[in-house]
Amino acid sequence: MKLNVLLSPLNADELYFTQKTTVVIDVLRASTTVISALSNGAKEVIPVGTVEFAVKVSGGMFGGQTLIGGERNTKRIEGFALGNSPLEYTRETVENKTIVFYTTNGSKAIARAKFSNELFVCSFNNLLGMAQRLIKLNKDVEILCAGHNNLFSLEDTVCAGMLVGRIKRLNRSVKISDSSMAAQVLYEKFGDDIPKMLDNTEHGKRLIQNGFKKDIEYCSRYNITKNIPYFDGNALKLLDQKPVEKK
């Protein structure tokens, strides 16, 4: 089992992920929001790469059971029912609903990795459960950091480094790439105070300026759920009883 961290979506094209096991991380905030939505009873989350496609996809669905969610530059898009705050996706709002989801970084990263054999979504919220699942799979893993506008982001890389560290702690025989080692070093540097780290990232500062301080607090919470979103067909759903496939 080998772990490789991709520090930006630009590090690989769509075909790179063919037949691979991939974990997408967008801590602020798409990964956390997807986990929140599915944990609160959403039927599925359909990630899309453009606003126009989000509108097109939702238009072909039964409106009462479909919501469009997402953001552009941290703010809810005009005409969308929801933004990209995990706190908006309450059980009362999303239970049994399909969410068509567009974000500046996270949904694009998930769409880029859509040809993966197994595709999961991770944040600090479900990190330990994700580590345990990957160890059971016992396959090589690509950890894709969504970044910010296709560039490096500290928060996603620190989360990736934490995931690498948890897996290594549980399975000492795991191998890691140079980028995985670098991510783990960053986690060891900044991981003692995740809320402080998130507050001081470029994206964290932007969210605070735009009134989303509570989102950052929620996104920083470690291991509050075992729920793991996985990509099935064209949508993210809860893993639940999906059988483990081993080598």
Secondary structure, DSSP 8 states (H G I E B T S, - for coil): -EEEEESSGGGS-GGGGTT-EEEEE-TTTHHHHHHHHHHTT-SEEEE-SSHHHHHHHHHTS-GGGEEEEEEETTEE-TT-SB-S-GGG--HHHHTT-EEEEE-SSHHHHHHHTTT-SEEEEE-GGGHHHHHHHHHHHT--EEEEE--BTTB--HHHHHHHHHHHHHHHHH-TT-EE-HHHHHHHHHHHHHGGGHHHHHHTSHHHHHHHHTT-HHHHHHHT--S-----EEEETTEEEE-TT------
